C-alpha cells in the first residue's frame, strides 16, 4: 500500500548554512560546470537554489549571491547542468564563504494548478550521477620551478 499525501506549494526543506574554506586560484580557473544525470521516480520534484555570502547574516537579503538554481522534475529521467562562471568562482577566493541551500518541494498539480495527492512506493527513489568539467587557463610562459 503506497503512502499518499499532498505537497502544498509552501513545502520547504530547511538546510543549515555551511562554511566553505576552499581558496580557488582565480588566475587559472576559468569555469566549472556541474552535470546531473537524474532519475527521479517520485511523484514530486523540487527547486534547489544555492546561495553564497561572505557574511552568514546576509542570507535572505539583497546581499546574498545566487550560486546556482536547478530543478528536479517529478517522474522523469533527464540531464541538467549548472555553470559556475568566473564571477561565481571568485566568491571562493581569499575569504570565508557561507553556503545556504534552499529546497522547495513541488507536488503534482491538476489542470487548474491545484495540488493533487502524491504517492510514494517502496520502489520509488531518486538517483543522481554528478560529474563536472573544469576550464583552466594554461600559460606556458608562467612556469615555476
N, C-alpha and C positions, 0 to 999 in steps of 0.2 A: 504494500500500500504506500503510495507516494505521500510525502509531506507537501501540503498545498498551502500557500499563503499569498497575500497581496503585498506588493512592494510599492509603497507610496513614493511620490516624487521627491520627498524631503529626506529620503533614507541616505545617510552618510555614514562612512566608517571613519572614526576618529583615530588617526595615527599620530604618534608622538613626533615632535621635532627631533631631528638627529643632527649631530655636529659632524662635519667633514673636515679632515685636516690634511687634504692632499694638495700639494703645490705642483701644478702642471706648468711645464715650460712653454710659455706663450710664444717664444721665439721659433719653435719648430712645430708645435701642434696647431694645425690649421682648422681641422674639422673632425667631429666624431659623429658617426651615425650608428644608432642602436636599432636593430631589426627584431621584430617579434613575429614568430610563426605561432599562431594561436589556434587552438581547437577548444572552443567553448561549448560544452554540451548542456549548460544551464539555461533555464528559461529567462534569465535576466542577464543584463550587461552592466557596464559601469563606465563612467567617465573618470579618468585618472589624470590629475593635474599635479605637477611637482613644482613647488615654489622655492626660491632661494633668496637668502638675505645674509648680510654680514652682522645683522643685529636680530636676535630672536624675537624682539618685541615688534618688528616691522610686519610680521605676518598678519594678513587681514587689512593692511593699509596700502596706500598707493606706492609705498617704498619697497614692496617686495618685487622680485623679478620672477617671471614665469620661465622656468627652465624648459618644461615641455608639457604638452597635453596630448593624451591619446584616448581612444575609445575602445572598450571591449564589447563587441557585439554579441547579443544573445544567440544561441543555437547556430553557430557559424564556425567555419574554418577559414582563416584568412592570414595574410601577411601585412604587417604595418611597420612603419619606421618613424623614428624621431631624429631630427638632426640637431646637434649642438654645434652651432656656428662659433666662429672665433670670439664674438662678443659674449656668448654664453659661457664658453670655456674660460674667458678672462675672469669670471666670478671666482674661480678656484685658485687664483694666483695671489699668494702672499698674505692672505687674510683668512681668519677663521670664517667658515661658511656654514650656515644652518640650512637644512632642507626640511620642507614641510609637504608631505604628500596629502592630497585631498581626494578621497574616493567617494563618488556619488553613484549609488546603485540605481539602475533603471530597470523597472519591471516591464512586463508585457502590457501593451495598450490595445484597445479596440479601435475601430474606425473613427470614433468620436474623440479619441485621446484619453479615454477613461482607463484606469488601472484594471487589469484582468488578473485572476489568480495565476500564480506561477507554481509549478510542481518541481519537486526535487526527488529524483530516483536514486537508488543506491549506485547505479552505474554512471550517473552524471559526474562530470569532472571538468576541470579547466587545466589544460596543459599548454605550456609555452616553451618554445626554444628561443633563447635570447642570444644574439651574437652581434658583433659590431664591425665597423670599418673605420679606420683611422687614416686621416690625411695629414702627412707631415711635410715640412719643408726641409729639403736636404741641400745644404750649401757645401760643396766640396772645397771651397776656399776657406771654410771655417773649421779646420781640422785641428784638434788639440792633441798633443802628445801625452 
